């Protein structure tokens, strides 16, 4: 069948059918510059386009989406907690490095300077 016949059967526009062919979701043979679609290929494409007609199916899908949203929210909270822990650990490591550097600098001074260092009195 031609693209125009497929449009009539599916109730879709010619542009929609052509996009489906170009995207590869609808298989068609080109003969002498015209696309021809087999009955089987059109039926397979029609099945992929069908939306749930039953209200129970729609409600089931909505419930699945709600559950996925809850999972995403929980995972986001876990990520935030882990990031806070990482930030705290990084800060602790930075403080430890700074104190180690200070100790190393003090050890580079001659012992007599450390012993006899004059500290000003507070007023």
Backbone as XML, in Angstrom:
<?xml version="1.0"?>
<chain id="A" units="angstrom">
  <residue number="1" name="UNK">
    <atom name="N" x="0.843" y="-1.184" z="0.000"/>
    <atom name="CA" x="0.000" y="0.000" z="0.000"/>
    <atom name="C" x="0.886" y="1.244" z="0.000"/>
  </residue>
  <residue number="2" name="UNK">
    <atom name="N" x="0.350" y="2.341" z="-0.437"/>
    <atom name="CA" x="1.100" y="3.595" z="-0.514"/>
    <atom name="C" x="1.013" y="4.321" z="0.814"/>
  </residue>
  <residue number="3" name="UNK">
    <atom name="N" x="1.748" y="5.410" z="0.908"/>
    <atom name="CA" x="1.730" y="6.223" z="2.135"/>
    <atom name="C" x="0.338" y="6.796" z="2.359"/>
  </residue>
  <residue number="4" name="UNK">
    <atom name="N" x="-0.328" y="7.229" z="1.297"/>
    <atom name="CA" x="-1.661" y="7.814" z="1.431"/>
    <atom name="C" x="-2.658" y="6.781" z="1.982"/>
  </residue>
  <residue number="5" name="UNK">
    <atom name="N" x="-2.557" y="5.532" z="1.521"/>
    <atom name="CA" x="-3.446" y="4.491" z="2.027"/>
    <atom name="C" x="-3.153" y="4.187" z="3.494"/>
  </residue>
  <residue number="6" name="UNK">
    <atom name="N" x="-1.878" y="4.210" z="3.859"/>
    <atom name="CA" x="-1.502" y="3.981" z="5.261"/>
    <atom name="C" x="-2.034" y="5.106" z="6.142"/>
  </residue>
  <residue number="7" name="UNK">
    <atom name="N" x="-1.998" y="6.331" z="5.620"/>
    <atom name="CA" x="-2.533" y="7.477" z="6.380"/>
    <atom name="C" x="-4.015" y="7.294" z="6.659"/>
  </residue>
  <residue number="8" name="UNK">
    <atom name="N" x="-4.756" y="6.856" z="5.654"/>
    <atom name="CA" x="-6.195" y="6.648" z="5.823"/>
    <atom name="C" x="-6.479" y="5.548" z="6.831"/>
  </residue>
  <residue number="9" name="UNK">
    <atom name="N" x="-5.720" y="4.485" z="6.787"/>
    <atom name="CA" x="-5.948" y="3.365" z="7.713"/>
    <atom name="C" x="-5.656" y="3.750" z="9.161"/>
  </residue>
  <residue number="10" name="UNK">
    <atom name="N" x="-4.567" y="4.499" z="9.365"/>
    <atom name="CA" x="-4.168" y="4.846" z="10.736"/>
    <atom name="C" x="-4.798" y="6.134" z="11.227"/>
  </residue>
  <residue number="11" name="UNK">
    <atom name="N" x="-5.302" y="6.933" z="10.309"/>
    <atom name="CA" x="-5.858" y="8.232" z="10.708"/>
    <atom name="C" x="-4.767" y="9.216" z="11.077"/>
  </residue>
  <residue number="12" name="UNK">
    <atom name="N" x="-3.617" y="9.086" z="10.449"/>
    <atom name="CA" x="-2.475" y="9.962" z="10.708"/>
    <atom name="C" x="-2.164" y="10.757" z="9.449"/>
  </residue>
  <residue number="13" name="UNK">
    <atom name="N" x="-1.386" y="11.814" z="9.613"/>
    <atom name="CA" x="-1.020" y="12.637" z="8.465"/>
    <atom name="C" x="0.106" y="11.974" z="7.677"/>
  </residue>
  <residue number="14" name="UNK">
    <atom name="N" x="0.252" y="12.437" z="6.450"/>
    <atom name="CA" x="1.316" y="11.918" z="5.588"/>
    <atom name="C" x="2.689" y="12.241" z="6.183"/>
  </residue>
  <residue number="15" name="UNK">
    <atom name="N" x="2.806" y="13.408" z="6.785"/>
    <atom name="CA" x="4.085" y="13.805" z="7.390"/>
    <atom name="C" x="4.459" y="12.856" z="8.534"/>
  </residue>
  <residue number="16" name="UNK">
    <atom name="N" x="3.470" y="12.448" z="9.314"/>
    <atom name="CA" x="3.725" y="11.522" z="10.424"/>
    <atom name="C" x="4.249" y="10.186" z="9.900"/>
  </residue>
  <residue number="17" name="UNK">
    <atom name="N" x="3.621" y="9.684" z="8.844"/>
    <atom name="CA" x="4.047" y="8.408" z="8.270"/>
    <atom name="C" x="5.455" y="8.535" z="7.691"/>
  </residue>
  <residue number="18" name="UNK">
    <atom name="N" x="5.721" y="9.633" z="7.008"/>
    <atom name="CA" x="7.050" y="9.832" z="6.427"/>
    <atom name="C" x="8.124" y="9.944" z="7.521"/>
  </residue>
  <residue number="19" name="UNK">
    <atom name="N" x="7.790" y="10.615" z="8.623"/>
    <atom name="CA" x="8.738" y="10.719" z="9.749"/>
    <atom name="C" x="9.028" y="9.336" z="10.336"/>
  </residue>
  <residue number="20" name="UNK">
    <atom name="N" x="7.982" y="8.521" z="10.446"/>
    <atom name="CA" x="8.154" y="7.173" z="10.989"/>
    <atom name="C" x="9.051" y="6.340" z="10.077"/>
  </residue>
  <residue number="21" name="UNK">
    <atom name="N" x="8.882" y="6.497" z="8.776"/>
    <atom name="CA" x="9.730" y="5.768" z="7.835"/>
    <atom name="C" x="11.172" y="6.235" z="7.957"/>
  </residue>
  <residue number="22" name="UNK">
    <atom name="N" x="11.346" y="7.555" z="8.025"/>
    <atom name="CA" x="12.698" y="8.115" z="8.139"/>
    <atom name="C" x="13.366" y="7.700" z="9.452"/>
  </residue>
  <residue number="23" name="UNK">
    <atom name="N" x="12.579" y="7.657" z="10.539"/>
    <atom name="CA" x="13.127" y="7.285" z="11.849"/>
    <atom name="C" x="13.389" y="5.784" z="11.950"/>
  </residue>
  <residue number="24" name="UNK">
    <atom name="N" x="12.799" y="5.005" z="11.047"/>
    <atom name="CA" x="13.011" y="3.570" z="11.080"/>
    <atom name="C" x="12.002" y="2.813" z="11.917"/>
  </residue>
  <residue number="25" name="UNK">
    <atom name="N" x="10.983" y="3.504" z="12.432"/>
    <atom name="CA" x="9.956" y="2.811" z="13.215"/>
    <atom name="C" x="8.902" y="2.169" z="12.327"/>
  </residue>
  <residue number="26" name="UNK">
    <atom name="N" x="8.836" y="2.586" z="11.063"/>
    <atom name="CA" x="7.939" y="1.981" z="10.083"/>
    <atom name="C" x="8.768" y="1.592" z="8.868"/>
  </residue>
  <residue number="27" name="UNK">
    <atom name="N" x="8.768" y="0.320" z="8.549"/>
    <atom name="CA" x="9.562" y="-0.158" z="7.423"/>
    <atom name="C" x="8.767" y="-0.003" z="6.131"/>
  </residue>
  <residue number="28" name="UNK">
    <atom name="N" x="9.412" y="0.519" z="5.092"/>
    <atom name="CA" x="8.768" y="0.690" z="3.793"/>
    <atom name="C" x="9.798" y="0.457" z="2.696"/>
  </residue>
  <residue number="29" name="UNK">
    <atom name="N" x="9.333" y="-0.093" z="1.573"/>
    <atom name="CA" x="10.190" y="-0.294" z="0.401"/>
    <atom name="C" x="9.992" y="0.870" z="-0.562"/>
  </residue>
  <residue number="30" name="UNK">
    <atom name="N" x="11.089" y="1.344" z="-1.138"/>
    <atom name="CA" x="10.972" y="2.397" z="-2.135"/>
    <atom name="C" x="11.118" y="1.762" z="-3.518"/>
  </residue>
  <residue number="31" name="UNK">
    <atom name="N" x="10.092" y="1.980" z="-4.333"/>
    <atom name="CA" x="10.101" y="1.469" z="-5.699"/>
    <atom name="C" x="9.763" y="2.633" z="-6.626"/>
  </residue>
  <residue number="32" name="UNK">
    <atom name="N" x="10.660" y="2.918" z="-7.539"/>
    <atom name="CA" x="10.494" y="4.023" z="-8.489"/>
    <atom name="C" x="10.188" y="5.342" z="-7.786"/>
  </residue>
  <residue number="33" name="UNK">
    <atom name="N" x="10.864" y="5.601" z="-6.663"/>
    <atom name="CA" x="10.725" y="6.877" z="-5.954"/>
    <atom name="C" x="9.490" y="6.973" z="-5.079"/>
  </residue>
  <residue number="34" name="UNK">
    <atom name="N" x="8.718" y="5.901" z="-4.931"/>
    <atom name="CA" x="7.534" y="5.899" z="-4.075"/>
    <atom name="C" x="7.697" y="4.830" z="-3.000"/>
  </residue>
  <residue number="35" name="UNK">
    <atom name="N" x="7.205" y="5.166" z="-1.805"/>
    <atom name="CA" x="7.252" y="4.212" z="-0.704"/>
    <atom name="C" x="6.050" y="3.289" z="-0.766"/>
  </residue>
  <residue number="36" name="UNK">
    <atom name="N" x="6.305" y="2.012" z="-0.497"/>
    <atom name="CA" x="5.233" y="1.025" z="-0.380"/>
    <atom name="C" x="5.402" y="0.297" z="0.943"/>
  </residue>
  <residue number="37" name="UNK">
    <atom name="N" x="4.279" y="0.141" z="1.644"/>
    <atom name="CA" x="4.283" y="-0.430" z="2.988"/>
    <atom name="C" x="3.458" y="-1.711" z="2.964"/>
  </residue>
  <residue number="38" name="UNK">
    <atom name="N" x="4.004" y="-2.768" z="3.569"/>
    <atom name="CA" x="3.248" y="-4.016" z="3.634"/>
    <atom name="C" x="2.245" y="-3.945" z="4.776"/>
  </residue>
  <residue number="39" name="UNK">
    <atom name="N" x="1.247" y="-4.816" z="4.690"/>
    <atom name="CA" x="0.202" y="-4.883" z="5.721"/>
    <atom name="C" x="0.813" y="-5.239" z="7.083"/>
  </residue>
  <residue number="40" name="UNK">
    <atom name="N" x="1.744" y="-6.171" z="7.084"/>
    <atom name="CA" x="2.377" y="-6.597" z="8.338"/>
    <atom name="C" x="3.152" y="-5.456" z="8.979"/>
  </residue>
  <residue number="41" name="UNK">
    <atom name="N" x="3.923" y="-4.716" z="8.183"/>
    <atom name="CA" x="4.709" y="-3.603" z="8.724"/>
    <atom name="C" x="3.810" y="-2.507" z="9.275"/>
  </residue>
  <residue number="42" name="UNK">
    <atom name="N" x="2.691" y="-2.247" z="8.583"/>
    <atom name="CA" x="1.763" y="-1.226" z="9.059"/>
    <atom name="C" x="1.121" y="-1.656" z="10.368"/>
  </residue>
  <residue number="43" name="UNK">
    <atom name="N" x="0.738" y="-2.933" z="10.478"/>
    <atom name="CA" x="0.141" y="-3.434" z="11.724"/>
    <atom name="C" x="1.138" y="-3.372" z="12.884"/>
  </residue>
  <residue number="44" name="UNK">
    <atom name="N" x="2.392" y="-3.712" z="12.616"/>
    <atom name="CA" x="3.421" y="-3.654" z="13.664"/>
    <atom name="C" x="3.622" y="-2.217" z="14.132"/>
  </residue>
  <residue number="45" name="UNK">
    <atom name="N" x="3.635" y="-1.283" z="13.205"/>
    <atom name="CA" x="3.789" y="0.137" z="13.564"/>
    <atom name="C" x="2.573" y="0.619" z="14.350"/>
  </residue>
  <residue number="46" name="UNK">
    <atom name="N" x="1.382" y="0.194" z="13.937"/>
    <atom name="CA" x="0.152" y="0.609" z="14.623"/>
    <atom name="C" x="0.151" y="0.125" z="16.071"/>
  </residue>
  <residue number="47" name="UNK">
    <atom name="N" x="0.676" y="-1.076" z="16.308"/>
    <atom name="CA" x="0.720" y="-1.595" z="17.673"/>
    <atom name="C" x="1.657" y="-0.782" z="18.556"/>
  </residue>
  <residue number="48" name="UNK">
    <atom name="N" x="2.756" y="-0.281" z="17.987"/>
    <atom name="CA" x="3.688" y="0.526" z="18.787"/>
    <atom name="C" x="3.101" y="1.889" z="19.107"/>
  </residue>
  <residue number="49" name="UNK">
    <atom name="N" x="2.138" y="2.343" z="18.294"/>
    <atom name="CA" x="1.538" y="3.661" z="18.498"/>
    <atom name="C" x="0.367" y="3.644" z="19.460"/>
  </residue>
  <residue number="50" name="UNK">
    <atom name="N" x="-0.195" y="2.469" z="19.737"/>
    <atom name="CA" x="-1.400" y="2.408" z="20.545"/>
    <atom name="C" x="-1.139" y="2.871" z="21.968"/>
  </residue>
  <residue number="51" name="UNK">
    <atom name="N" x="-2.039" y="3.709" z="22.433"/>
    <atom name="CA" x="-1.995" y="4.179" z="23.806"/>
    <atom name="C" x="-2.951" y="3.313" z="24.625"/>
  </residue>
  <residue number="52" name="UNK">
    <atom name="N" x="-2.731" y="3.199" z="25.914"/>
    <atom name="CA" x="-3.652" y="2.419" z="26.729"/>
    <atom name="C" x="-5.056" y="3.006" z="26.664"/>
  </residue>
  <residue number="53" name="UNK">
    <atom name="N" x="-6.028" y="2.164" z="26.384"/>
    <atom name="CA" x="-7.403" y="2.640" z="26.288"/>
    <atom name="C" x="-8.158" y="2.395" z="27.576"/>
  </residue>
  <residue number="54" name="UNK">
    <atom name="N" x="-7.705" y="1.461" z="28.348"/>
    <atom name="CA" x="-8.368" y="1.076" z="29.569"/>
    <atom name="C" x="-7.953" y="2.010" z="30.699"/>
  </residue>
  <residue number="55" name="UNK">
    <atom name="N" x="-8.941" y="2.504" z="31.449"/>
    <atom name="CA" x="-8.638" y="3.402" z="32.575"/>
    <atom name="C" x="-7.777" y="2.719" z="33.630"/>
  </residue>
  <residue number="56" name="UNK">
    <atom name="N" x="-7.949" y="1.397" z="33.794"/>
    <atom name="CA" x="-7.133" y="0.657" z="34.761"/>
    <atom name="C" x="-5.664" y="0.687" z="34.363"/>
  </residue>
  <residue number="57" name="UNK">
    <atom name="N" x="-5.407" y="0.566" z="33.071"/>
    <atom name="CA" x="-4.027" y="0.619" z="32.595"/>
    <atom name="C" x="-3.430" y="1.998" z="32.850"/>
  </residue>
  <residue number="58" name="UNK">
    <atom name="N" x="-4.213" y="3.031" z="32.604"/>
    <atom name="CA" x="-3.731" y="4.391" z="32.818"/>
    <atom name="C" x="-3.419" y="4.601" z="34.289"/>
  </residue>
  <residue number="59" name="UNK">
    <atom name="N" x="-4.324" y="4.164" z="35.165"/>
    <atom name="CA" x="-4.097" y="4.313" z="36.609"/>
    <atom name="C" x="-2.876" y="3.520" z="37.056"/>
  </residue>
  <residue number="60" name="UNK">
    <atom name="N" x="-2.701" y="2.320" z="36.502"/>
    <atom name="CA" x="-1.537" y="1.505" z="36.826"/>
    <atom name="C" x="-0.255" y="2.226" z="36.449"/>
  </residue>
  <residue number="61" name="UNK">
    <atom name="N" x="-0.234" y="2.826" z="35.252"/>
    <atom name="CA" x="0.957" y="3.560" z="34.806"/>
    <atom name="C" x="1.208" y="4.795" z="35.665"/>
  </residue>
  <residue number="62" name="UNK">
    <atom name="N" x="0.143" y="5.478" z="36.052"/>
    <atom name="CA" x="0.292" y="6.648" z="36.923"/>
    <atom name="C" x="0.886" y="6.245" z="38.271"/>
  </residue>
  <residue number="63" name="UNK">
    <atom name="N" x="0.413" y="5.124" z="38.797"/>
    <atom name="CA" x="0.938" y="4.634" z="40.082"/>
    <atom name="C" x="2.410" y="4.265" z="39.969"/>
  </residue>
  <residue number="64" name="UNK">
    <atom name="N" x="2.785" y="3.650" z="38.852"/>
    <atom name="CA" x="4.196" y="3.341" z="38.633"/>
    <atom name="C" x="5.034" y="4.611" z="38.601"/>
  </residue>
  <residue number="65" name="UNK">
    <atom name="N" x="4.530" y="5.641" z="37.954"/>
    <atom name="CA" x="5.250" y="6.916" z="37.906"/>
    <atom name="C" x="5.391" y="7.525" z="39.298"/>
  </residue>
  <residue number="66" name="UNK">
    <atom name="N" x="4.329" y="7.449" z="40.096"/>
    <atom name="CA" x="4.408" y="7.979" z="41.469"/>
    <atom name="C" x="5.481" y="7.243" z="42.277"/>
  </residue>
  <residue number="67" name="UNK">
    <atom name="N" x="5.516" y="5.923" z="42.130"/>
    <atom name="CA" x="6.523" y="5.141" z="42.853"/>
    <atom name="C" x="7.933" y="5.497" z="42.388"/>
  </residue>
  <residue number="68" name="UNK">
    <atom name="N" x="8.107" y="5.692" z="41.099"/>
    <atom name="CA" x="9.423" y="6.088" z="40.571"/>
    <atom name="C" x="9.810" y="7.465" z="41.090"/>
  </residue>
  <residue number="69" name="UNK">
    <atom name="N" x="8.840" y="8.371" z="41.186"/>
    <atom name="CA" x="9.123" y="9.695" z="41.745"/>
    <atom name="C" x="9.584" y="9.592" z="43.195"/>
  </residue>
  <residue number="70" name="UNK">
    <atom name="N" x="8.936" y="8.708" z="43.972"/>
    <atom name="CA" x="9.348" y="8.508" z="45.364"/>
    <atom name="C" x="10.767" y="7.956" z="45.436"/>
  </residue>
  <residue number="71" name="UNK">
    <atom name="N" x="11.072" y="7.008" z="44.561"/>
    <atom name="CA" x="12.420" y="6.444" z="44.540"/>
    <atom name="C" x="13.447" y="7.511" z="44.191"/>
  </residue>
  <residue number="72" name="UNK">
    <atom name="N" x="13.129" y="8.346" z="43.234"/>
    <atom name="CA" x="14.043" y="9.424" z="42.845"/>
    <atom name="C" x="14.255" y="10.375" z="44.012"/>
  </residue>
  <residue number="73" name="UNK">
    <atom name="N" x="13.180" y="10.695" z="44.721"/>
    <atom name="CA" x="13.281" y="11.596" z="45.873"/>
    <atom name="C" x="14.169" y="10.984" z="46.972"/>
  </residue>
  <residue number="74" name="UNK">
    <atom name="N" x="13.990" y="9.694" z="47.244"/>
    <atom name="CA" x="14.806" y="9.027" z="48.257"/>
    <atom name="C" x="16.280" y="9.000" z="47.843"/>
  </residue>
  <residue number="75" name="UNK">
    <atom name="N" x="16.530" y="8.700" z="46.584"/>
    <atom name="CA" x="17.914" y="8.664" z="46.108"/>
    <atom name="C" x="18.550" y="10.044" z="46.152"/>
  </residue>
  <residue number="76" name="UNK">
    <atom name="N" x="17.770" y="11.063" z="45.863"/>
    <atom name="CA" x="18.286" y="12.435" z="45.937"/>
    <atom name="C" x="18.669" y="12.782" z="47.372"/>
  </residue>
  <residue number="77" name="UNK">
    <atom name="N" x="17.842" y="12.379" z="48.336"/>
    <atom name="CA" x="18.165" y="12.626" z="49.742"/>
    <atom name="C" x="19.443" y="11.899" z="50.133"/>
  </residue>
  <residue number="78" name="UNK">
    <atom name="N" x="19.576" y="10.650" z="49.695"/>
    <atom name="CA" x="20.787" y="9.893" z="50.014"/>
    <atom name="C" x="22.027" y="10.555" z="49.416"/>
  </residue>
  <residue number="79" name="UNK">
    <atom name="N" x="21.913" y="11.037" z="48.207"/>
    <atom name="CA" x="23.042" y="11.716" z="47.564"/>
    <atom name="C" x="23.409" y="12.972" z="48.338"/>
  </residue>
  <residue number="80" name="UNK">
    <atom name="N" x="22.400" y="13.739" z="48.769"/>
    <atom name="CA" x="22.668" y="14.952" z="49.543"/>
    <atom name="C" x="23.381" y="14.626" z="50.849"/>
  </residue>
  <residue number="81" name="UNK">
    <atom name="N" x="22.942" y="13.561" z="51.524"/>
    <atom name="CA" x="23.593" y="13.156" z="52.766"/>
    <atom name="C" x="25.037" y="12.732" z="52.522"/>
  </residue>
  <residue number="82" name="UNK">
    <atom name="N" x="25.251" y="11.984" z="51.461"/>
    <atom name="CA" x="26.602" y="11.536" z="51.146"/>
    <atom name="C" x="27.502" y="12.715" z="50.795"/>
  </residue>
  <residue number="83" name="UNK">
    <atom name="N" x="26.956" y="13.695" z="50.091"/>
    <atom name="CA" x="27.747" y="14.876" z="49.759"/>
    <atom name="C" x="28.117" y="15.656" z="51.015"/>
  </residue>
  <residue number="84" name="UNK">
    <atom name="N" x="27.191" y="15.740" z="51.978"/>
    <atom name="CA" x="27.492" y="16.432" z="53.229"/>
    <atom name="C" x="28.603" y="15.703" z="53.988"/>
  </residue>
  <residue number="85" name="UNK">
    <atom name="N" x="28.554" y="14.389" z="54.008"/>
    <atom name="CA" x="29.601" y="13.606" z="54.667"/>
    <atom name="C" x="30.941" y="13.819" z="53.981"/>
  </residue>
  <residue number="86" name="UNK">
    <atom name="N" x="30.939" y="13.799" z="52.663"/>
    <atom name="CA" x="32.181" y="14.010" z="51.912"/>
    <atom name="C" x="32.751" y="15.389" z="52.189"/>
  </residue>
  <residue number="87" name="UNK">
    <atom name="N" x="31.898" y="16.401" z="52.253"/>
    <atom name="CA" x="32.365" y="17.761" z="52.536"/>
    <atom name="C" x="32.995" y="17.834" z="53.934"/>
  </residue>
  <residue number="88" name="UNK">
    <atom name="N" x="32.361" y="17.187" z="54.920"/>
    <atom name="CA" x="32.894" y="17.192" z="56.279"/>
    <atom name="C" x="34.238" y="16.479" z="56.336"/>
  </residue>
  <residue number="89" name="UNK">
    <atom name="N" x="34.332" y="15.332" z="55.671"/>
    <atom name="CA" x="35.595" y="14.604" z="55.651"/>
    <atom name="C" x="36.689" y="15.408" z="54.951"/>
  </residue>
  <residue number="90" name="UNK">
    <atom name="N" x="36.339" y="16.076" z="53.881"/>
    <atom name="CA" x="37.313" y="16.902" z="53.168"/>
    <atom name="C" x="37.807" y="18.039" z="54.056"/>
  </residue>
  <residue number="91" name="UNK">
    <atom name="N" x="36.885" y="18.657" z="54.780"/>
    <atom name="CA" x="37.264" y="19.753" z="55.689"/>
    <atom name="C" x="38.173" y="19.236" z="56.797"/>
  </residue>
  <residue number="92" name="UNK">
    <atom name="N" x="37.847" y="18.083" z="57.367"/>
    <atom name="CA" x="38.692" y="17.501" z="58.408"/>
    <atom name="C" x="40.085" y="17.179" z="57.869"/>
  </residue>
  <residue number="93" name="UNK">
    <atom name="N" x="40.150" y="16.644" z="56.684"/>
    <atom name="CA" x="41.442" y="16.319" z="56.084"/>
    <atom name="C" x="42.251" y="17.599" z="55.828"/>
  </residue>
  <residue number="94" name="UNK">
    <atom name="N" x="41.563" y="18.642" z="55.385"/>
    <atom name="CA" x="42.254" y="19.914" z="55.145"/>
    <atom name="C" x="42.820" y="20.475" z="56.450"/>
  </residue>
  <residue number="95" name="UNK">
    <atom name="N" x="42.057" y="20.405" z="57.530"/>
    <atom name="CA" x="42.531" y="20.889" z="58.824"/>
    <atom name="C" x="43.727" y="20.075" z="59.307"/>
  </residue>
  <residue number="96" name="UNK">
    <atom name="N" x="43.677" y="18.776" z="59.094"/>
    <atom name="CA" x="44.799" y="17.935" z="59.497"/>
    <atom name="C" x="46.054" y="18.278" z="58.703"/>
  </residue>
  <residue number="97" name="UNK">
    <atom name="N" x="45.891" y="18.526" z="57.411"/>
    <atom name="CA" x="47.043" y="18.892" z="56.584"/>
    <atom name="C" x="47.635" y="20.223" z="57.022"/>
  </residue>
  <residue number="98" name="UNK">
    <atom name="N" x="46.762" y="21.176" z="57.343"/>
    <atom name="CA" x="47.248" y="22.485" z="57.791"/>
    <atom name="C" x="48.021" y="22.356" z="59.095"/>
  </residue>
  <residue number="99" name="UNK">
    <atom name="N" x="47.513" y="21.566" z="60.040"/>
    <atom name="CA" x="48.219" y="21.426" z="61.312"/>
    <atom name="C" x="49.543" y="20.688" z="61.109"/>
  </residue>
  <residue number="100" name="UNK">
    <atom name="N" x="49.588" y="19.731" z="60.196"/>
    <atom name="CA" x="50.829" y="19.021" z="59.897"/>
    <atom name="C" x="51.851" y="19.966" z="59.283"/>
  </residue>
  <residue number="101" name="UNK">
    <atom name="N" x="51.394" y="20.834" z="58.399"/>
    <atom name="CA" x="52.300" y="21.811" z="57.782"/>
    <atom name="C" x="52.863" y="22.768" z="58.827"/>
  </residue>
  <residue number="102" name="UNK">
    <atom name="N" x="52.023" y="23.187" z="59.775"/>
    <atom name="CA" x="52.496" y="24.086" z="60.829"/>
    <atom name="C" x="53.554" y="23.400" z="61.686"/>
  </residue>
  <residue number="103" name="UNK">
    <atom name="N" x="53.339" y="22.140" z="62.016"/>
    <atom name="CA" x="54.321" y="21.400" z="62.807"/>
    <atom name="C" x="55.638" y="21.268" z="62.059"/>
  </residue>
  <residue number="104" name="UNK">
    <atom name="N" x="55.534" y="20.994" z="60.761"/>
    <atom name="CA" x="56.747" y="20.846" z="59.968"/>
    <atom name="C" x="57.513" y="22.163" z="59.891"/>
  </residue>
  <residue number="105" name="UNK">
    <atom name="N" x="56.814" y="23.269" z="59.799"/>
    <atom name="CA" x="57.503" y="24.558" z="59.735"/>
    <atom name="C" x="58.168" y="24.870" z="61.075"/>
  </residue>
  <residue number="106" name="UNK">
    <atom name="N" x="57.500" y="24.515" z="62.168"/>
    <atom name="CA" x="58.107" y="24.754" z="63.471"/>
    <atom name="C" x="59.359" y="23.912" z="63.657"/>
  </residue>
  <residue number="107" name="UNK">
    <atom name="N" x="59.354" y="22.730" z="63.136"/>
    <atom name="CA" x="60.505" y="21.862" z="63.287"/>
    <atom name="C" x="61.679" y="22.342" z="62.449"/>
  </residue>
  <residue number="108" name="UNK">
    <atom name="N" x="61.434" y="23.143" z="61.443"/>
    <atom name="CA" x="62.519" y="23.669" z="60.630"/>
    <atom name="C" x="63.276" y="24.787" z="61.344"/>
  </residue>
  <residue number="109" name="UNK">
    <atom name="N" x="62.627" y="25.422" z="62.292"/>
    <atom name="CA" x="63.294" y="26.477" z="63.051"/>
    <atom name="C" x="64.360" y="25.848" z="63.950"/>
  </residue>
  <residue number="110" name="UNK">
    <atom name="N" x="65.439" y="26.563" z="64.207"/>
    <atom name="CA" x="66.437" y="26.038" z="65.147"/>
    <atom name="C" x="65.833" y="25.891" z="66.551"/>
  </residue>
  <residue number="111" name="UNK">
    <atom name="N" x="66.332" y="24.911" z="67.286"/>
    <atom name="CA" x="65.762" y="24.627" z="68.601"/>
    <atom name="C" x="65.861" y="25.827" z="69.541"/>
  </residue>
  <residue number="112" name="UNK">
    <atom name="N" x="66.972" y="26.582" z="69.462"/>
    <atom name="CA" x="67.150" y="27.685" z="70.397"/>
    <atom name="C" x="66.122" y="28.783" z="70.165"/>
  </residue>
  <residue number="113" name="UNK">
    <atom name="N" x="65.625" y="28.947" z="68.873"/>
    <atom name="CA" x="64.598" y="29.942" z="68.605"/>
    <atom name="C" x="63.266" y="29.503" z="69.222"/>
  </residue>
  <residue number="114" name="UNK">
    <atom name="N" x="62.980" y="28.238" z="69.133"/>
    <atom name="CA" x="61.733" y="27.735" z="69.720"/>
    <atom name="C" x="61.782" y="27.840" z="71.244"/>
  </residue>
  <residue number="115" name="UNK">
    <atom name="N" x="62.969" y="27.582" z="71.818"/>
    <atom name="CA" x="63.091" y="27.629" z="73.272"/>
    <atom name="C" x="63.019" y="29.040" z="73.812"/>
  </residue>
  <residue number="116" name="UNK">
    <atom name="N" x="63.683" y="29.973" z="73.127"/>
    <atom name="CA" x="63.809" y="31.324" z="73.658"/>
    <atom name="C" x="62.928" y="32.327" z="72.938"/>
  </residue>
  <residue number="117" name="UNK">
    <atom name="N" x="61.936" y="31.828" z="72.252"/>
    <atom name="CA" x="61.060" y="32.754" z="71.503"/>
    <atom name="C" x="60.331" y="33.649" z="72.470"/>
  </residue>
  <residue number="118" name="UNK">
    <atom name="N" x="60.379" y="34.925" z="72.148"/>
    <atom name="CA" x="59.758" y="35.908" z="73.013"/>
    <atom name="C" x="58.306" y="36.107" z="72.582"/>
  </residue>
  <residue number="119" name="UNK">
    <atom name="N" x="57.389" y="35.919" z="73.521"/>
    <atom name="CA" x="55.980" y="36.125" z="73.235"/>
    <atom name="C" x="55.532" y="37.394" z="73.936"/>
  </residue>
  <residue number="120" name="UNK">
    <atom name="N" x="54.943" y="38.312" z="73.205"/>
    <atom name="CA" x="54.498" y="39.579" z="73.832"/>
    <atom name="C" x="53.354" y="39.296" z="74.806"/>
  </residue>
  <residue number="121" name="UNK">
    <atom name="N" x="53.350" y="40.084" z="75.870"/>
    <atom name="CA" x="52.305" y="39.927" z="76.873"/>
    <atom name="C" x="51.047" y="40.675" z="76.420"/>
  </residue>
  <residue number="122" name="UNK">
    <atom name="N" x="49.942" y="40.111" z="76.763"/>
    <atom name="CA" x="48.667" y="40.756" z="76.414"/>
    <atom name="C" x="48.414" y="41.923" z="77.350"/>
  </residue>
  <residue number="123" name="UNK">
    <atom name="N" x="47.919" y="43.011" z="76.825"/>
    <atom name="CA" x="47.643" y="44.196" z="77.643"/>
    <atom name="C" x="46.279" y="44.176" z="78.237"/>
  </residue>
</chain>
